[in-house]
Amino acid sequence: MTNALTIWTYDWVPPGPRGHVRDIRLRWACEEAGLPYDVKSVSFHNRGPEHFARQPFGQVPFIEDGDIALFESGACLLHLARKSEKLMPRDPKGEAATLEWTIAALNSIEMVSVPWWFIGLSKQATNPLEGWLFQRLQHLETVLARREWLAAGQFTVADIVMTEALRVPKVRAAGDFPATRSYVDRACARPAFKRAYDGQMAHFAASDK
């Protein structure tokens, strides 16, 4: 089926990253909102000029929506959020809350958790970013202990980004943050997430042959 909206991802990735490649964020948003979409691939091993023309860092995802082309998962999610109130409410206060928590997930949590995770791969005795990460997670824990979802009393794209930052296994296992773990469990139990996850896993598995 051909649709105006196309999500681009890699044709294949090793088993480790599967289920976490960031096109899953866009798949999830489309599944939540009922937006039809196609998935197309660029080569994981051979990233050529056409790929870099669409994504200047040679990464994924990027999207095409009619004559609009976008890269960076956060930008793509906010574009999709404009298409459905299921992803972002239309009242000014609800929209503002969704925007601030989407940016918070990217700038206040993922900006710390990703380098913390990379440093952890080196098996150093101590991780110099651990105190910073745990401080951020404690602040988030305080918020999530009081609410089901981050913004506007409903599930939004902010929850997609935040859940994606938090469900990385090592981040999810870090510290003692029960409200945050319940939040991630709640989000990952949503049928739209399961469809997005299964879709990504099947996509990469098909290229193993």
N, C-alpha and C positions, 0 to 999 in steps of 0.2 A: 504494500500500500504506500502511496506517495502522499505526503502531507507537506504543508508549507513549512512546518517546524522540523528541523533536523538537528539532532544532537550528534556531535562528532566525538569519537573516542579512539583509543588504540585498537588495532586489530587483534592484539594479543598482549598479555603481560604475564610474568611468572606467577605461580600460585600465591605467593605471599601477599601481594597487593590486591588480589582479587577480592571484590566486595567493598573495597575502599577507594578505588579510582574515582575521581571526583565527578565523572559523568553521572554517578549514582545520585548525586544531589539534584541534578536536573531531571533525571528519570523520576525521582521521588516526587518532585514538585508537579510534574505533568500528571503523574498517577493520582496525586491528591486532588488536582483540579479537573481531572478528566480531559486534559488537553491531548489531542492525538499528536503523535510524533514518530519520526523515523530515527533509526540509529545507523550512522555510517562510520567508516573506519579510516584512519590513517595508519601508516606503518609504525610499529614500535621500534623496529631495528633501523629502518632507513628513513630518517626524517629529512625530507627534501625541501626545496624552495617553496613548493606549493603549501606545505604544512606551515612553514615559517611565515608565509604571507598571511595566513589566517590566524596564527598564534605565534607572536614574535619570539617566544621563549621555547618553542617546540614542545609545548605541553598540551594536555587536554584537561577539560573539555573546551569546545567552542560550539556555538550554535549558529544556524542560519534560519531566519524567520522572514520569509518573503525577501525583501531587499535589505533587510537588517542583518548584519553579521556582528557577533559579539564573542569575546573571549573573557576569561576569568570567571570561575564558578559563581562568585558573589554577584558580579554584574549580570550574569545570565539569569540568576535566580530573581534578582530584582526586576529584570525585564519580564520574566514569566509572572511575577507577582502582580504586575499591572493588568494581567489578563483575567484574573479571577479573585473574587473576594474570599475564596477559600484559602488563598495564600497571603493576602494582605487586605485588611478592611479598608473601606473607602472613606471613612470619616477621618478628619485631619489628625485627631489624637491617636486613633488606632494605627493609622499609617505611620505617624511619627514614632510611636513605640516600636513598631515592627522594624523600621529603619534603624533605630538606635541599637536594638538588640541584634540585628543582623551584623552591623558593624562591630559590635562588642564581641560577638562570636569570632569574627575574623581577626580583630585587632587586640583584644584583651585576653582571649583564651588561646586561639590557634597560633597566634604569634609567639606565644610562650611554649605551648605544648609541642609544637613541631620541632623546634631546636632542642628542647629537653629530650624528646624521643631520639633524635639523631645522636646527641651526646651519649645517651644511654647505650647505643650500639657499640661504643668503644670499650664497654665493660670497665670504665673507671671506677675506683672505689667510692668516689662521691661525685655527684652531678651538681655543678655550680648553679644550675638553674632550678634545682628542686625547691628551694625555699620560695622562690618567685612564683613557680607554678602552684605550689600548695597554697600560697596566699591568695592567688586568683581563684583557685577552686573553693577556698573557704568563703570568699565573698559571694561566689555564685551559689554555694550551698545555702547561705542565708536567704537568698532570693527564692530559690527553688523549694525551700521548706514552707513557703507561704503561698505558692501558686502552682497550678497544674501546668500551665504553659507560660512562656516568657512575656508575651505581648497581647494586649487588647482582649484578654480573657478567651483566646481561641488559639488553635494551632495555626502557625504561620510559617513563612519561609525562614524566619529567625530560628524557629525550632529545628528546621532541617539543618541549617548550618551549625547550630550549637550541638545538636546530637552527633553530627558527623565529626566534630572536633573531639567530642567526649567518648565516642564508642570505640576509638582505637584501643585495642586490648590493654596496652601498657598504661595508657591514660586512665582507662576505666578502672584498673586495679590499683591506681595510685591513691594512697591515703585512705581516710575513713570519712566518706561523704555519702551517707545513706539517701538523702533526698535527691542528690544528683544521680545516683545509680537508679533510683526509682524512676526518675525523669527519663533517663536513657531507655530503660526497659519499656516504659509507657510508649515512647516514640517508636521504638523498634517493633512493638507489637501491632502497629497500625498496618492494615492490609496493604496500603499503598507502598509502604517501605518494603514489605515482603515481596511485592511484585517487582519493584525496582531492583532489589537485591538479586532475586532469582533471574531477572532479565540480564543483569550484568554478568552474573556467574555463567549463565548459558552462552552468552556472547563470547566470552573468552575461552570457554571449554570447547566451543565449536572450532576454534583455531588450533587446538592441540593435535588434531588429526594430521 
